[in-house]
Amino acid sequence: MATRKNVSKTGDYRQINKIQAEDFGIDISMLIDNIKRSPTERIRRHQIALNIVEKLRKAKHI
């Protein structure tokens, strides 16, 4: 794992951005996993999540 000290020596800005994101509280592992999926799969998963949210909203009003 990159630390601030050895990243600054190597100049790997992707690692610097990763460290900054983690310091801010962002778990980029989920973003990386999502990027690996095809656009079709990302849309399919989004639609599933949207359907669940819509069902929860309807159930709240019952």
C-alpha positions in Angstrom: 0.0 0.0 0.0 1.2 3.4 -0.8 2.0 5.9 1.9 2.2 9.6 1.5 6.0 9.4 1.9 6.7 6.8 -0.8 4.0 8.1 -3.2 5.5 11.6 -3.2 8.9 10.0 -4.3 7.4 7.9 -7.0 5.0 10.6 -8.3 2.1 8.1 -8.8 -0.8 10.5 -8.8 -3.4 7.7 -9.0 -2.2 6.5 -5.6 -2.2 10.1 -4.2 -5.8 10.5 -5.4 -6.7 7.1 -3.8 -5.2 8.2 -0.5 -7.0 11.5 -0.6 -10.3 9.8 -1.3 -9.8 7.4 1.6 -8.8 10.2 3.9 -12.1 11.9 3.0 -14.0 8.7 3.9 -14.7 7.4 0.4 -14.5 3.6 -0.1 -13.3 3.5 -3.7 -13.3 -0.3 -3.8 -17.0 -0.2 -4.7 -16.3 2.3 -7.5 -13.5 0.1 -8.9 -15.8 -2.9 -8.8 -18.5 -1.0 -10.6 -16.1 0.2 -13.3 -15.2 -3.4 -14.1 -18.9 -4.1 -14.9 -20.3 -3.6 -18.4 -22.6 -0.7 -18.9 -25.5 -3.1 -19.4 -24.8 -4.7 -16.0 -24.4 -1.3 -14.3 -27.8 -0.2 -15.7 -29.4 -3.5 -14.7 -28.1 -3.2 -11.1 -29.3 0.4 -11.0 -32.8 -0.6 -12.1 -33.0 -3.2 -9.4 -32.0 -0.7 -6.7 -34.5 1.9 -8.1 -37.3 -0.7 -8.0 -36.5 -1.4 -4.4 -36.6 2.3 -3.5 -39.9 2.7 -5.2 -41.4 -0.3 -3.3 -40.1 1.1 0.0 -41.7 4.5 -0.8 -45.0 3.0 -1.6 -44.9 0.8 1.5 -44.2 3.9 3.7 -47.5 5.4 2.6 -49.6 2.3 3.3 
